Structure formats: C-alpha cells, structure tokens
Amino acid sequence: MALLKVSPSGQVYDIALPSVKVTRDQGGGYYVHGRGHFLFFEDLEAAERKRRELELHGELGGELP
C-alpha cells in the first residue's frame, strides 16, 4: 500500500518506498522520501547526505520510522 505526501507545489511523494530516494521538487528544492521519511532540503548535497545517513542507519539495524 502506498503512503503518499504532497509538497506545497502539489508534487506527490511515496513515503512507503522500501528505500530512501532524493527527488527534485517542481517548486524548487529536494525531498528525501521513503521508509516513512518526507524531508525537504534546499540543495541537493544536503539531501544526498541525509539519504546516505538514513540508508546507513537502516543497514546497521536501526529502527525505521
């Protein structure tokens, strides 16, 4: 089952994905979404850092949100 969130620009994101993704929003900025996350970042570098952090946390057996 998809769990969806909508950004202020109207773009729809699936937050129930099995992995974390970074997607450019049509209104500007980037969203990190998947595995229960829906986080906004102004720049791609910060979004990618967060995605890697979340993936590493999940691989080490951390709790998923």
C-alpha angles and dihedrals in degrees: 000000000000119000108203135196127187123217122220088261090059097252113142123225130192108225095181094071114133090234133038118256136187115221129181110236118227088229092055133273129055135275126214105208140165136074089050096309128125109169129160124217130180095217136038096234093059091045092051091048090053092046091053091047092052093046092049091048090052093047091053091058098261120156117271117226 
